[in-house]
Amino acid sequence: MLFTEHEKQIYTAPTGDKYDPIALSYSLVAQSGGMWDEWLDLWCGADTPPQDRATVALQIAGVARRVFGFRRFDEEGGRLDAEVLEAVHHFEEYLSKKA
């Protein structure tokens, strides 16, 4: 399948939802108070203590849930934090391939 240049610029999440990747990236940074990259480093860091990793994972999931527009798991059509964090991981992989 061939994609137009415009289609190549659209991020498609594993859920099939489509996003403007620049707006999504800026929103994640803004909603995290500028801490997004630091949080990701802590979340993925081999030396991050488990308690700190859990705390930052909750922060990441909360911001990503708002930015991606995912409902809480106890709401109809809601998503588990694991699904939200997987969406973050997928988006970050997408960005790293675009860089």
C-alpha positions in Angstrom: 0.0 0.0 0.0 1.3 3.4 -0.9 0.8 6.3 1.5 0.7 10.0 0.5 3.1 12.4 2.2 0.2 13.6 4.4 -0.7 10.1 5.5 2.9 9.4 6.4 2.8 12.3 8.9 -0.2 10.9 10.8 0.5 8.6 13.8 -1.8 5.6 14.0 -2.0 4.0 17.4 -2.4 0.2 17.9 -6.1 1.0 18.6 -6.5 2.4 15.1 -7.0 5.9 16.4 -5.1 8.6 14.4 -3.2 11.5 15.8 -1.1 14.5 14.8 2.2 13.3 16.2 3.5 16.8 16.8 0.4 17.9 18.7 0.4 14.6 20.6 4.1 15.1 21.6 3.6 18.7 22.6 0.5 17.8 24.6 2.4 15.1 26.5 5.1 17.5 27.4 2.7 20.3 28.4 0.4 18.1 30.4 3.4 16.7 32.3 4.6 20.1 33.3 7.7 19.7 31.1 8.6 16.4 32.9 7.7 14.0 30.1 11.3 13.0 29.0 12.5 12.8 32.6 9.6 10.6 33.5 10.3 8.3 30.5 13.9 8.1 31.5 12.9 7.1 35.1 10.3 4.6 33.8 12.8 2.9 31.6 15.9 3.3 33.7 17.6 0.1 34.8 18.7 1.9 38.0 15.3 3.3 38.9 14.1 1.8 42.2 10.8 -0.1 41.9 8.8 2.4 44.0 10.0 5.3 41.9 9.3 3.3 38.7 5.7 2.7 39.9 5.2 6.3 40.9 6.4 7.6 37.5 4.4 4.9 35.6 1.2 6.2 37.3 2.1 9.8 36.3 2.8 8.8 32.7 -0.4 6.8 32.5 -2.5 9.7 33.9 -1.1 12.2 31.4 -1.3 9.8 28.5 -4.8 8.9 29.4 -5.9 12.5 29.1 -3.8 13.3 26.0 -4.8 10.1 24.1 -8.4 10.5 25.3 -8.6 7.1 26.9 -11.3 6.5 29.6 -10.6 5.0 32.9 -10.9 1.2 33.0 -14.0 1.2 35.1 -15.8 3.3 32.5 -17.5 1.9 29.4 -14.8 1.4 26.7 -12.1 2.3 29.3 -8.6 1.0 29.2 -6.3 -0.5 31.8 -3.1 1.4 32.7 -1.2 -1.4 31.0 -2.9 -0.6 27.7 -2.2 3.1 28.2 1.4 2.5 29.0 1.7 0.2 25.9 0.3 3.1 23.8 3.0 5.4 25.2 5.6 2.8 24.4 4.3 2.4 20.9 4.2 6.2 20.3 7.7 6.6 21.6 8.9 3.9 19.3 7.2 5.7 16.4 8.9 8.9 17.3 12.3 7.3 17.6 11.9 5.9 14.1 10.9 9.3 12.7 13.9 11.1 14.3 
